[in-house]
Amino acid sequence: MPGGRPRSFDADIALDRALEVFWRNGFEGTTLADLTAAMGINKPSLYAAFGNKDELFGKVLARYLDGPGAYAADALDAPTGREVLERLIHGVVDLTTGANTPHGCLCVKAVQACGPDSRTVRQDAVAVRKAGEAALRRRLEQATDLPSRQDPASLAALVHTISDGIAVQATAGRSRDELRQVANLALRALLDEGA
């Protein structure tokens, strides 16, 4: 016996719309009414297709990492350590100040603004951040062109700290040009052998 009526909406389009709402408002600032209105579906359809709000956020987070946030994984493929750092730091500026996207970073917003009832969402976002930092550390361990004084683990943590700061500043309204200047200054400090 068939399992109910077929979906009358495109799940990919609905996820993209949910991504934009969560990215703009953060997890806590997004209501089910916001989601259903943006996705063009009712609550029963949302639950049937995506689960509850926490489960939907998990799907949105995966979509974010494979879509707008994919620059970070792509940067790790750069041929030199310097280029990895440049692509990551310039990439976060581009991501968080996009003309057609919400400003800031979905992961950073989720980590900063999730209350105790949203512990799982916060843990998921923290896990993504930790995995990204660990991948960067592993890549930097292979780099032979970085200043010899740089410890890969500390450098990876510093790059993620800089990236998070850029995301927070983008959310607060800093312009792309201002944040590019910050990114260039950070890169000079990170890559200067004499520093």
N, C-alpha and C positions, 0 to 999 in steps of 0.2 A: 504494500500500500504506500503511495507517495507520501512524503513528509511535509505536507502543507503547501501553501501557494508559493509560486516562484517570486523572487524579489522583484519589486517594481522600481528599483533604483540601481544605479551603478555604484558598487561598493568602493571602487577606487576613487571615484569623484567624491563620494561621501567622506572617505578617509582624508582626502586632501582638504576638504572644507573643515573637518574636525581639527586637522593639524593647524590650520590658520587660526581657528578660534583659540585653541590651547596656547599657541605660540603668542598670540596677541594678549590674552587675558591671564595666562598662567593656569595651572591646574585648579587652584582654589578659587580663582576669579571666574571660572567657567561653570555655568549652570547647565543642567540637562536641557532646559528651555533654549539656551544659547546654541547648544549642539544640535538639537532637533531642527531648530529654525535654519541654521546654516547648512545642515546636511540635507534638508528637505525631506525628512522622514519623521515618523511619530516615535514615541518612546518604545512601544512594543517592537517595532522594527529595529530600532537601535539595539535593544537588548538581544533580540534574536540573532542579529548579524554580528554584533561586536561585543556582547557581554555588558557588564556594568560600566560605569564611568572609569573606574580604575583599569579595567581590562581594555577599554577603548584607548585610554592614554598609552598603555603598553604597545598597542598596535600603531598608534600615532608616533610614538617615540622611535619604533623600528623604521617607520616610513621616513621620518625626519633624518635618521642616520643614513639611510640608503638614498635619500634625495638631497635636500639642501645641505645636510651635514656631511655628505660624502667627500667633500674637499679634504677633510682631515685624514681619512684613510688613503685617499689618492696622494696626499702630500708625502706619505711615508715611502712612496715609490720613487721619489726624486733621487737622482744619482749621487748627490752629496748631502752631508749633514747640514751644511749651510742652506742649501736649497730646501731641505725639509723644513727647517725653522722658518725660512722666508715664506714658504707657501702656507704654512700653518698660521703664522701671525697675520699675514696679509689676507689669508682666507677668512679668518674670523672677523676681520674688519668688513670684508665684503658681505659675509653672511649676515652679520648683525646690523648692517646699515643699508640693506637692500631697498631699492626704490619700490619694489612690488611685494615686499614681505614685511611682516612685523619687525620692529627693531628689537634687538636683544637675542638671547639664545634660549631655546625651549628647555634645554637641560638645566642651565643655570637658574632660570626662573623656577623650575620645579624643585630644585635643591633648596633654594632660598625661601620659598613661600609655601611650603606644605606643612600643615598642622599635624597634630598627633593622629587624627583620623585618616590621614593620607600617608601613613608611614610607608606602605608598600610602594606607592608612586615615588616617594622621595628615595627609597632604597634602590629602586630601579634606575633612577636618574644618577644616583651616586655610583652605582655599579657601572653604568655606561662611562662616566667620567674616569673611574679607576681603570677600566679596561683601555680606554684611550691613552691614558698616561703610561700604562704598562707597555702598550704597543710602541709608543714614542720612545720610552727608555730602551727597549730592545733594539729599535732602529738606531738610536744614538750610540749604543754600544758597538755597532758595526762601523760607525763613521770614523774616518781617519783624518778628516780635514778640519775638525773643530779644535779650538784652543785646548791644549793638553791639560790645563788645570780643571776643565769642566768634568764633573762627575755626572755620568748619564742620568742617574736617578734624580739627582738634585736639579739638573738642567731640565729634565722632563717636567718635574713639579713646578719649576719656575715658569716654563712656557705655558703650562696650564693655568697658572695663577695670573699671568699676563693676559691670556686669552679670556679668562673669566672676568678680569677687570675691564677689558675692552667691551665685553658683552654688557656688563652693568652700565658702563658709561654710554653705550649705544641706547640702552633702554631709557636712560636719563635724558637723552636728547642730543648727545654729542654728534657732530656731523661726521660724515665719512672722511672729509679732508682733515679734520682735527684728529680723528683716530688713526688715519694713515701716518700723520706726523708722530703720534705716540708709538705706533708700530715700528717706524723707522728708527726712532730713538732707542726703543727696546732692542731691536736687532743689532744696532751699533754696539750697545752695551754688552749684549750676549756674545757677539762675535769678535770683539776687539781683544786681541791677544794680550795687550798690555793692561787691560782693565783689571 
